[in-house]
Amino acid sequence: MAISEYSENNEQLWSVYVNMRSKLNPKIRVQKRIKGLKTKSAALHEEKKTLRLLTEEISKQEQRGHTWLDLVDAWELSERKNPDRTTSETTFIDNLSLLRRWTQYLYPMHALEIGRAEIKHILREAEAQGKSRSFQVNLKAAINGVYKWAIDEGLLKGITKLPTEEVQLQKRNEEKLPEILTLEEVRKLISEARLHRHPWYSVWATALLTGMRSGELHALLWTDVDLENGRIFLSKSYNPRFKIVKSTKAKYWRNIPISKELKGLFLSLKAEAPERLHVLPRFWQWDRGEQASILRTFCKEISLKSVKFHTLRACFATQLLSSGVSTVTVQKICGWKDLKTMERYVRLAGVDERGATESLRFMPTDADVMAQVVNFCDFKAENR
């Protein structure tokens, strides 16, 4: 607060400046300046009047609560400082990116005033820009997460229903067939890659023979490979976004058996580069997470349907299941936490349906047909 005297057109005048900030929420700030007052007493009177008005304004804003920007900023700071955060660093950054990119429309609005219409507006905008339903689900979940965090922290009081709970996304369109290669297509991919001496041949072959994720293959060292006992001890994965080696996606180690084919491949790799610490060759595209584009390009070159790198893992799982390996064993080898993840691969392999129709007996056997022929011949002989 300040009352000051100044001169204008040879006349002495007074000005009042009042600046106030909320004690409950420091981000709430109001200010006002009044000029052209004739006397100091008039300035004092305006100062008292302005103080009263601004105090009321702060009180109103405090009752309305934090703006959406306040909550997002506070949530980000809390998550960055939280050593016990349940989500991964990647998930946190992805959610933060969604909030910063897609909820700017809500920034100046008070969180308690945001309703179903505002959330629908954001999701419709995402849909208009061609974003998938799964993208919209993640965006909605990110918004929902900030609301729940703010309620737990006591920043939002009196809220009984989250605005996101009232917004229903459009139903999923007809399910698309997943990317998968048949056994013949897998053999063609590997044969053509070896024939053309493609530099990624050993990477693709190892992926198909182990079911390992791209990051797990990238981080694989010879110290992780036990050729004598025929197993890979897998405990780490490379993250191309942060350029670091971390734990596996499931956060635990696992063993992967080494087949005769894989052992032969490993022995040839060791002979080619005996001094290399990593099992597989290094590529700058791999370091940057561009392994999918390399595979898609080669598939097109050999007239094979284009698939992403992660499809090789799906091929590994479905071929094992098709050959009779139990779902529990495949789950352990691939490192899935629960059987729910396996359902998709079980469907692809057709394991549950195999043999289900064998009990049907609709078609006549050869013996049945021959019996009918004999009966017909007897009938004709009897009626001559």
Sine and cosine of phi, psi and omega as CSV:
sin_phi,cos_phi,sin_psi,cos_psi,sin_omega,cos_omega
0.00,0.00,0.60,-0.80,0.01,-1.00
-0.33,-0.94,0.65,-0.76,0.15,-0.99
-0.89,-0.45,0.82,-0.57,-0.05,-1.00
-0.73,-0.69,0.46,-0.89,0.01,-1.00
-0.97,-0.25,0.61,-0.79,0.02,-1.00
-0.51,-0.86,0.25,-0.97,-0.05,-1.00
-0.92,-0.39,0.67,-0.75,0.01,-1.00
-0.50,-0.87,0.87,-0.50,-0.03,-1.00
0.82,0.57,0.72,0.70,0.02,-1.00
0.88,0.48,0.41,0.91,0.02,-1.00
-0.83,-0.56,0.71,-0.71,0.03,-1.00
-0.99,0.11,0.85,-0.52,-0.02,-1.00
-0.80,-0.60,0.20,-0.98,-0.03,-1.00
-0.81,-0.59,0.54,-0.84,0.05,-1.00
-0.78,-0.63,0.46,-0.89,0.02,-1.00
-0.82,-0.57,0.72,-0.69,0.07,-1.00
-0.77,-0.63,0.83,-0.56,0.01,-1.00
-0.83,-0.55,0.79,-0.62,0.00,-1.00
-0.78,-0.63,0.85,-0.53,-0.05,-1.00
-0.75,-0.66,0.54,-0.84,0.03,-1.00
-0.75,-0.66,0.62,-0.78,-0.02,-1.00
-0.93,0.38,0.65,-0.76,0.08,-1.00
-0.98,0.19,-0.42,0.91,0.01,-1.00
-0.99,0.15,-0.61,0.79,-0.01,-1.00
-0.68,-0.73,0.99,-0.14,-0.07,-1.00
-0.84,0.54,-0.32,0.95,0.01,-1.00
-0.97,0.24,-0.26,0.97,0.05,-1.00
-1.00,0.10,0.91,-0.40,-0.05,-1.00
-0.68,-0.74,0.70,-0.71,0.04,-1.00
-0.76,-0.65,0.52,-0.85,0.00,-1.00
-0.45,-0.89,0.42,-0.91,0.00,-1.00
-0.41,-0.91,0.61,-0.79,0.03,-1.00
-0.82,-0.57,0.72,-0.69,0.03,-1.00
-0.83,-0.55,0.78,-0.62,-0.02,-1.00
-0.84,-0.55,0.21,-0.98,0.11,-0.99
0.99,0.12,0.35,0.94,0.01,-1.00
-0.99,0.16,0.66,-0.75,-0.14,-0.99
-0.98,0.21,-0.56,0.83,-0.08,-1.00
-0.74,-0.67,0.27,-0.96,0.02,-1.00
-0.93,0.37,-0.60,0.80,0.02,-1.00
-0.89,0.45,-0.60,0.80,0.06,-1.00
-0.90,0.43,-0.60,0.80,0.03,-1.00
-0.92,0.40,-0.66,0.75,0.03,-1.00
-0.89,0.45,-0.64,0.77,0.01,-1.00
-0.90,0.43,-0.69,0.72,0.00,-1.00
-0.92,0.39,-0.55,0.84,0.02,-1.00
-0.90,0.44,-0.73,0.69,0.01,-1.00
-0.89,0.45,-0.68,0.74,0.01,-1.00
-0.89,0.45,-0.69,0.73,-0.01,-1.00
-0.92,0.39,-0.63,0.78,0.05,-1.00
-0.85,0.52,-0.69,0.73,-0.02,-1.00
-0.91,0.42,-0.70,0.71,-0.04,-1.00
-0.91,0.41,-0.68,0.73,-0.02,-1.00
-0.94,0.33,-0.55,0.84,0.07,-1.00
-0.89,0.46,-0.67,0.74,0.05,-1.00
-0.90,0.43,-0.62,0.78,0.01,-1.00
-0.91,0.42,-0.68,0.74,0.04,-1.00
-0.88,0.47,-0.67,0.74,0.01,-1.00
-0.87,0.48,-0.66,0.75,0.02,-1.00
-0.89,0.45,-0.70,0.72,-0.01,-1.00
-0.92,0.39,-0.58,0.81,0.05,-1.00
-0.90,0.44,-0.62,0.79,0.03,-1.00
-0.93,0.37,-0.56,0.83,0.02,-1.00
-0.96,0.29,-0.34,0.94,0.07,-1.00
1.00,0.04,-0.22,-0.98,-0.06,-1.00
-0.97,0.26,0.51,-0.86,0.13,-0.99
-0.97,0.24,0.26,-0.97,0.03,-1.00
-0.88,0.47,-0.62,0.79,0.04,-1.00
-0.88,0.47,-0.65,0.76,0.05,-1.00
-0.84,0.55,-0.72,0.70,-0.05,-1.00
-0.92,0.39,-0.68,0.73,0.00,-1.00
-0.90,0.44,-0.69,0.72,0.03,-1.00
-0.87,0.49,-0.71,0.70,-0.02,-1.00
-0.92,0.39,-0.64,0.76,0.03,-1.00
-0.89,0.46,-0.70,0.72,0.01,-1.00
-0.87,0.49,-0.74,0.68,-0.02,-1.00
-0.88,0.48,-0.68,0.73,0.00,-1.00
-0.90,0.44,-0.68,0.73,-0.02,-1.00
-0.93,0.38,-0.60,0.80,0.00,-1.00
-0.92,0.39,-0.54,0.84,-0.05,-1.00
-1.00,0.02,-0.18,0.98,-0.11,-0.99
-1.00,0.10,0.94,-0.34,-0.01,-1.00
-0.96,0.27,-0.31,0.95,-0.04,-1.00
-0.98,-0.22,0.41,0.91,-0.01,-1.00
-0.86,0.52,0.75,-0.66,-0.07,-1.00
-0.98,0.20,-0.46,0.89,0.00,-1.00
-1.00,0.08,0.41,-0.91,0.03,-1.00
-0.96,0.27,0.27,-0.96,0.03,-1.00
-0.88,0.48,-0.61,0.79,0.01,-1.00
-0.90,0.44,-0.71,0.70,0.01,-1.00
-0.89,0.45,-0.66,0.75,0.02,-1.00
-0.87,0.50,-0.74,0.68,-0.03,-1.00
-0.91,0.42,-0.64,0.77,0.03,-1.00
-0.89,0.45,-0.69,0.72,0.01,-1.00
-0.91,0.42,-0.67,0.74,0.02,-1.00
-0.88,0.47,-0.66,0.75,0.03,-1.00
-0.89,0.46,-0.67,0.75,0.05,-1.00
-0.87,0.49,-0.71,0.71,-0.04,-1.00
-0.92,0.40,-0.68,0.73,-0.02,-1.00
-0.93,0.35,-0.58,0.81,-0.08,-1.00
-0.99,0.12,-0.64,0.77,-0.21,-0.98
-0.95,-0.31,-0.17,0.99,-0.04,-1.00
-0.92,-0.39,0.31,0.95,0.03,-1.00
-0.87,0.49,-0.49,0.87,0.05,-1.00
-0.84,0.54,-0.50,0.87,-0.04,-1.00
-1.00,-0.03,-0.19,0.98,-0.14,-0.99
-0.73,0.68,-0.79,0.61,-0.08,-1.00
-0.98,0.19,-0.15,0.99,-0.07,-1.00
-0.99,0.13,0.56,-0.83,0.08,-1.00
-0.97,0.24,0.69,-0.72,-0.15,-0.99
-0.84,0.54,-0.59,0.81,-0.02,-1.00
-0.94,0.33,-0.29,0.96,-0.02,-1.00
-1.00,-0.07,-0.14,0.99,0.01,-1.00
-0.97,0.23,0.78,-0.63,-0.05,-1.00
-0.82,-0.58,-0.22,-0.97,-0.04,-1.00
-0.86,0.51,-0.63,0.78,-0.05,-1.00
-0.89,0.46,-0.66,0.75,-0.02,-1.00
-0.92,0.38,-0.65,0.76,0.01,-1.00
-0.92,0.40,-0.66,0.75,0.03,-1.00
-0.89,0.45,-0.60,0.80,0.02,-1.00
-0.86,0.50,-0.70,0.72,-0.01,-1.00
-0.91,0.41,-0.70,0.71,-0.03,-1.00
-0.93,0.37,-0.59,0.81,0.06,-1.00
-0.91,0.41,-0.61,0.79,0.03,-1.00
-0.90,0.45,-0.66,0.75,0.04,-1.00
-0.90,0.44,-0.66,0.75,0.01,-1.00
-0.91,0.42,-0.63,0.77,0.00,-1.00
-0.90,0.44,-0.46,0.89,0.01,-1.00
-1.00,-0.03,0.25,0.97,0.12,-0.99
0.99,0.11,0.25,0.97,0.00,-1.00
-0.97,0.25,0.61,-0.79,-0.07,-1.00
-0.95,0.30,0.19,-0.98,0.03,-1.00
-0.90,0.43,-0.62,0.78,0.01,-1.00
-0.90,0.43,-0.57,0.82,0.07,-1.00
-0.89,0.45,-0.70,0.71,0.01,-1.00
-0.90,0.43,-0.59,0.81,0.05,-1.00
-0.89,0.46,-0.69,0.72,0.01,-1.00
-0.91,0.41,-0.63,0.78,0.02,-1.00
-0.90,0.43,-0.72,0.70,0.03,-1.00
-0.88,0.47,-0.65,0.76,0.00,-1.00
-0.91,0.41,-0.60,0.80,0.02,-1.00
-0.90,0.43,-0.69,0.72,0.05,-1.00
-0.89,0.45,-0.70,0.71,-0.01,-1.00
-0.87,0.49,-0.62,0.78,-0.01,-1.00
-0.89,0.45,-0.63,0.77,0.03,-1.00
-0.91,0.41,-0.68,0.74,0.03,-1.00
-0.86,0.51,-0.74,0.67,-0.03,-1.00
-0.90,0.44,-0.64,0.77,0.04,-1.00
-0.89,0.45,-0.70,0.72,-0.03,-1.00
-0.89,0.45,-0.61,0.79,0.04,-1.00
-0.92,0.40,-0.70,0.72,0.01,-1.00
-0.89,0.46,-0.54,0.84,-0.02,-1.00
-1.00,0.07,-0.04,1.00,0.01,-1.00
0.98,0.20,0.27,0.96,-0.01,-1.00
-0.99,0.10,-0.35,0.94,0.05,-1.00
-0.85,-0.53,0.90,-0.44,-0.02,-1.00
-0.88,-0.48,0.57,-0.82,0.03,-1.00
0.99,0.11,0.07,1.00,0.00,-1.00
-1.00,0.04,0.78,-0.63,-0.06,-1.00
-0.95,-0.32,-0.41,0.91,-0.03,-1.00
-0.59,-0.81,0.78,-0.62,-0.01,-1.00
-0.96,0.29,0.62,-0.79,-0.01,-1.00
-0.89,0.45,-0.44,0.90,-0.01,-1.00
-0.95,0.33,-0.42,0.91,-0.06,-1.00
-0.93,0.37,-0.39,0.92,-0.05,-1.00
-1.00,-0.05,0.01,1.00,-0.06,-1.00
-0.97,-0.25,0.86,-0.51,0.02,-1.00
-0.96,-0.27,0.79,-0.62,0.06,-1.00
-0.98,0.22,0.39,-0.92,0.03,-1.00
-0.88,0.48,0.55,-0.84,-0.02,-1.00
-0.89,0.46,0.52,-0.85,0.00,-1.00
-0.88,0.48,0.68,-0.73,0.07,-1.00
-0.93,0.37,0.07,-1.00,0.02,-1.00
-0.78,0.62,0.74,-0.67,-0.08,-1.00
-0.88,0.48,0.75,-0.66,0.02,-1.00
-0.99,0.11,0.55,-0.84,0.08,-1.00
-0.92,0.38,0.73,-0.68,-0.03,-1.00
-0.94,0.33,0.41,-0.91,0.10,-1.00
-0.94,0.34,0.83,-0.56,0.03,-1.00
-0.39,-0.92,0.50,-0.87,0.06,-1.00
-0.94,-0.35,0.64,-0.77,0.10,-0.99
-0.96,0.29,0.16,-0.99,0.01,-1.00
-0.87,0.49,-0.65,0.76,0.02,-1.00
-0.90,0.43,-0.62,0.78,0.01,-1.00
-0.94,0.34,-0.59,0.81,0.07,-1.00
-0.88,0.47,-0.71,0.70,0.00,-1.00
-0.89,0.45,-0.60,0.80,0.04,-1.00
-0.91,0.41,-0.68,0.73,0.01,-1.00
-0.85,0.52,-0.76,0.65,-0.05,-1.00
-0.94,0.34,-0.65,0.76,0.00,-1.00
-0.89,0.45,-0.71,0.70,0.00,-1.00
-0.92,0.40,-0.63,0.78,0.02,-1.00
-0.90,0.44,-0.65,0.76,0.02,-1.00
-0.95,0.32,-0.65,0.76,0.00,-1.00
-0.88,0.48,-0.65,0.76,-0.01,-1.00
-1.00,0.04,0.09,1.00,-0.03,-1.00
0.77,0.64,0.71,0.71,0.00,-1.00
-0.91,0.40,0.73,-0.69,-0.05,-1.00
-0.87,0.49,-0.38,0.93,-0.02,-1.00
-1.00,-0.06,0.10,1.00,-0.05,-1.00
-0.81,0.59,-0.76,0.65,-0.06,-1.00
-0.91,0.41,-0.52,0.85,0.02,-1.00
-0.93,0.37,-0.74,0.67,-0.01,-1.00
-0.91,0.43,-0.67,0.74,-0.01,-1.00
-0.89,0.46,-0.68,0.74,0.00,-1.00
-0.91,0.42,-0.62,0.79,0.03,-1.00
-0.89,0.46,-0.67,0.74,-0.02,-1.00
-0.95,0.30,-0.42,0.91,-0.05,-1.00
-0.99,-0.11,-0.09,1.00,-0.03,-1.00
-0.78,-0.62,-0.40,0.92,-0.08,-1.00
0.96,0.28,0.26,0.97,-0.02,-1.00
-0.97,0.25,0.52,-0.86,0.08,-1.00
-0.96,0.29,0.29,-0.96,-0.03,-1.00
-0.84,0.55,-0.74,0.67,-0.01,-1.00
-0.90,0.45,-0.55,0.83,0.02,-1.00
-0.94,0.35,-0.64,0.77,0.06,-1.00
-0.91,0.42,-0.66,0.75,-0.02,-1.00
-0.87,0.49,-0.61,0.79,-0.08,-1.00
-1.00,0.00,-0.03,1.00,-0.10,-0.99
-0.93,0.37,0.83,-0.56,0.03,-1.00
-0.94,-0.33,0.33,-0.94,0.05,-1.00
-0.90,0.43,-0.44,0.90,0.04,-1.00
-0.93,0.36,-0.24,0.97,0.05,-1.00
-1.00,0.01,-0.16,0.99,-0.11,-0.99
-0.96,-0.26,0.81,-0.58,0.04,-1.00
-0.90,-0.43,1.00,0.02,-0.05,-1.00
-0.93,0.38,-0.53,0.85,-0.04,-1.00
-0.90,0.43,-0.69,0.73,0.00,-1.00
-0.99,-0.11,0.00,1.00,0.10,-0.99
0.92,0.38,0.76,0.65,0.02,-1.00
-0.48,-0.88,0.42,-0.91,0.13,-0.99
-0.94,-0.34,0.79,-0.61,0.08,-1.00
-0.99,-0.11,0.96,-0.28,-0.12,-0.99
-0.97,-0.22,0.85,-0.53,-0.05,-1.00
-0.65,-0.76,0.00,1.00,-0.09,-1.00
-0.54,-0.84,0.24,-0.97,-0.05,-1.00
-0.49,-0.87,0.53,-0.85,0.03,-1.00
-1.00,-0.04,0.73,-0.69,0.04,-1.00
-0.95,-0.30,0.95,-0.31,-0.05,-1.00
-0.93,0.38,-0.40,0.92,-0.01,-1.00
-0.93,0.37,-0.69,0.73,-0.05,-1.00
-0.97,-0.24,-0.02,1.00,0.01,-1.00
0.83,0.56,0.70,0.71,-0.01,-1.00
-0.72,-0.70,0.37,-0.93,0.13,-0.99
-0.98,-0.19,0.80,-0.60,-0.06,-1.00
-0.74,-0.68,-0.18,-0.98,0.04,-1.00
-0.95,0.31,0.18,-0.98,0.04,-1.00
-0.92,0.38,0.21,-0.98,-0.03,-1.00
-0.86,0.50,-0.61,0.80,-0.02,-1.00
-0.99,0.14,-0.09,1.00,0.05,-1.00
0.95,0.30,0.28,0.96,0.06,-1.00
-0.59,-0.81,0.34,-0.94,-0.02,-1.00
-1.00,0.09,0.31,-0.95,0.05,-1.00
-0.45,-0.89,0.28,-0.96,0.05,-1.00
-0.96,-0.27,0.64,-0.77,0.07,-1.00
-0.83,-0.55,0.84,-0.54,0.00,-1.00
-0.93,0.36,0.57,-0.82,0.02,-1.00
-0.99,-0.17,0.89,-0.45,0.03,-1.00
-0.98,0.21,0.15,-0.99,0.03,-1.00
-0.88,0.47,-0.64,0.77,0.02,-1.00
-0.90,0.45,-0.69,0.73,-0.02,-1.00
-0.92,0.38,-0.62,0.78,0.02,-1.00
-0.88,0.48,-0.68,0.73,0.04,-1.00
-0.88,0.47,-0.64,0.77,0.03,-1.00
-0.90,0.43,-0.69,0.72,-0.01,-1.00
-0.89,0.45,-0.65,0.76,0.01,-1.00
-0.90,0.44,-0.62,0.79,0.03,-1.00
-0.94,0.35,-0.60,0.80,0.04,-1.00
-0.91,0.41,-0.64,0.77,0.01,-1.00
-0.91,0.41,-0.61,0.79,0.01,-1.00
-0.94,0.35,-0.58,0.81,-0.01,-1.00
-0.94,0.34,-0.62,0.78,-0.05,-1.00
-0.65,-0.76,0.96,0.28,-0.08,-1.00
-0.91,0.42,-0.37,0.93,-0.05,-1.00
-1.00,-0.05,-0.14,0.99,-0.06,-1.00
-0.96,0.26,0.73,-0.69,0.01,-1.00
-0.97,0.25,-0.60,0.80,0.01,-1.00
-0.99,0.15,0.54,-0.84,0.01,-1.00
-0.93,0.37,-0.69,0.72,-0.10,-1.00
-0.97,-0.22,0.45,-0.89,-0.01,-1.00
-0.89,0.46,0.35,-0.94,-0.02,-1.00
-0.99,-0.16,0.69,-0.72,0.07,-1.00
-0.72,-0.70,0.66,-0.75,-0.01,-1.00
-0.91,0.40,-0.52,0.86,0.05,-1.00
-0.90,0.43,-0.58,0.81,0.01,-1.00
-0.93,0.36,-0.65,0.76,0.03,-1.00
-0.86,0.51,-0.53,0.85,-0.04,-1.00
-1.00,-0.08,0.05,1.00,0.03,-1.00
0.98,0.21,0.47,0.88,-0.05,-1.00
-0.97,-0.25,0.41,0.91,-0.06,-1.00
-0.90,0.44,-0.50,0.87,-0.03,-1.00
-0.91,0.41,-0.67,0.74,-0.05,-1.00
-0.91,0.41,-0.55,0.83,0.03,-1.00
-0.90,0.43,-0.72,0.70,-0.01,-1.00
-0.92,0.39,-0.69,0.72,-0.01,-1.00
-0.87,0.49,-0.67,0.74,-0.01,-1.00
-0.88,0.48,-0.70,0.71,-0.02,-1.00
-0.92,0.39,-0.63,0.78,0.03,-1.00
-0.85,0.52,-0.68,0.74,0.02,-1.00
-0.91,0.42,-0.60,0.80,-0.02,-1.00
-0.90,0.43,-0.53,0.85,-0.03,-1.00
-0.97,-0.23,0.29,0.96,0.04,-1.00
0.86,0.50,0.65,0.76,0.08,-1.00
-0.93,-0.38,0.56,-0.83,-0.01,-1.00
-0.86,0.52,0.64,-0.77,-0.08,-1.00
-0.95,0.30,0.79,-0.62,0.02,-1.00
-0.73,-0.68,0.42,-0.91,0.05,-1.00
-0.99,0.11,0.22,-0.98,-0.08,-1.00
-0.87,0.49,-0.62,0.78,-0.06,-1.00
-0.90,0.43,-0.31,0.95,0.03,-1.00
-0.89,0.45,-0.50,0.87,0.01,-1.00
-0.88,0.48,-0.59,0.81,0.06,-1.00
-0.92,0.40,-0.65,0.76,0.04,-1.00
-0.91,0.42,-0.62,0.78,0.04,-1.00
-0.88,0.47,-0.67,0.74,0.03,-1.00
-0.85,0.52,-0.75,0.66,-0.06,-1.00
-0.91,0.41,-0.73,0.68,-0.07,-1.00
-0.93,0.37,-0.57,0.82,0.03,-1.00
-0.93,0.36,-0.61,0.79,0.07,-1.00
-0.90,0.44,-0.71,0.70,0.00,-1.00
-0.89,0.45,-0.65,0.76,-0.01,-1.00
-0.91,0.41,-0.50,0.87,-0.02,-1.00
-1.00,0.09,0.02,1.00,0.10,-1.00
0.97,-0.25,0.03,1.00,0.04,-1.00
-0.94,0.35,0.67,-0.74,-0.08,-1.00
-0.92,0.40,0.46,-0.89,0.01,-1.00
-0.89,0.46,-0.58,0.82,0.00,-1.00
-0.90,0.43,-0.67,0.74,0.00,-1.00
-0.91,0.42,-0.70,0.72,0.02,-1.00
-0.90,0.44,-0.61,0.79,0.03,-1.00
-0.87,0.48,-0.70,0.72,0.00,-1.00
-0.91,0.41,-0.69,0.73,-0.04,-1.00
-0.91,0.42,-0.68,0.74,-0.06,-1.00
-0.99,0.14,-0.31,0.95,0.06,-1.00
0.99,0.13,0.55,0.83,0.09,-1.00
-1.00,0.03,0.65,-0.76,-0.09,-1.00
-0.96,0.29,-0.57,0.82,-0.06,-1.00
-0.63,-0.78,0.25,-0.97,-0.04,-1.00
-0.94,0.33,-0.31,0.95,0.00,-1.00
-0.86,0.51,-0.62,0.78,0.03,-1.00
-0.90,0.43,-0.49,0.87,-0.05,-1.00
-0.96,0.28,-0.35,0.94,-0.13,-0.99
-0.82,0.57,-0.66,0.75,-0.03,-1.00
-0.89,0.45,-0.66,0.75,-0.04,-1.00
-0.96,0.27,-0.55,0.84,0.08,-1.00
-0.90,0.45,-0.65,0.76,0.05,-1.00
-0.89,0.46,-0.69,0.72,0.00,-1.00
-0.88,0.48,-0.62,0.78,-0.04,-1.00
-0.99,0.17,-0.30,0.95,-0.01,-1.00
0.94,0.35,0.45,0.89,-0.08,-1.00
-0.91,0.42,-0.73,0.68,-0.07,-1.00
-0.91,0.42,-0.50,0.86,-0.08,-1.00
-1.00,0.02,-0.25,0.97,-0.12,-0.99
-0.85,0.52,0.79,-0.61,0.07,-1.00
0.98,0.18,-0.02,1.00,-0.10,-1.00
-0.91,0.41,-0.44,0.90,-0.07,-1.00
-0.99,-0.13,0.06,1.00,-0.04,-1.00
-0.90,0.43,-0.39,0.92,-0.03,-1.00
-0.97,0.23,-0.21,0.98,0.00,-1.00
-0.95,0.30,0.68,-0.73,-0.02,-1.00
-0.73,-0.68,0.93,0.37,-0.05,-1.00
-1.00,-0.06,-0.62,0.79,-0.15,-0.99
-0.99,0.13,0.67,-0.75,0.03,-1.00
-0.94,0.34,0.58,-0.82,0.03,-1.00
-0.99,0.13,0.20,-0.98,0.05,-1.00
-0.87,0.48,-0.61,0.79,0.00,-1.00
-0.90,0.44,-0.64,0.77,0.03,-1.00
-0.89,0.46,-0.67,0.74,-0.02,-1.00
-0.91,0.43,-0.70,0.71,-0.02,-1.00
-0.90,0.43,-0.60,0.80,0.02,-1.00
-0.89,0.46,-0.63,0.78,0.03,-1.00
-0.92,0.40,-0.59,0.81,0.03,-1.00
-0.91,0.41,-0.70,0.71,0.01,-1.00
-0.88,0.47,-0.71,0.71,0.01,-1.00
-0.87,0.50,-0.64,0.77,-0.01,-1.00
-0.91,0.41,-0.65,0.76,0.02,-1.00
-0.90,0.43,-0.66,0.75,0.05,-1.00
-0.88,0.47,-0.64,0.77,-0.01,-1.00
-0.88,0.47,-0.68,0.73,-0.01,-1.00
-0.92,0.39,-0.62,0.79,0.00,-1.00
-0.92,0.40,-0.61,0.79,-0.02,-1.00
-0.94,0.34,-0.41,0.91,-0.11,-0.99
-0.96,-0.26,0.30,0.95,0.04,-1.00
-0.98,0.19,0.00,0.00,0.00,0.00
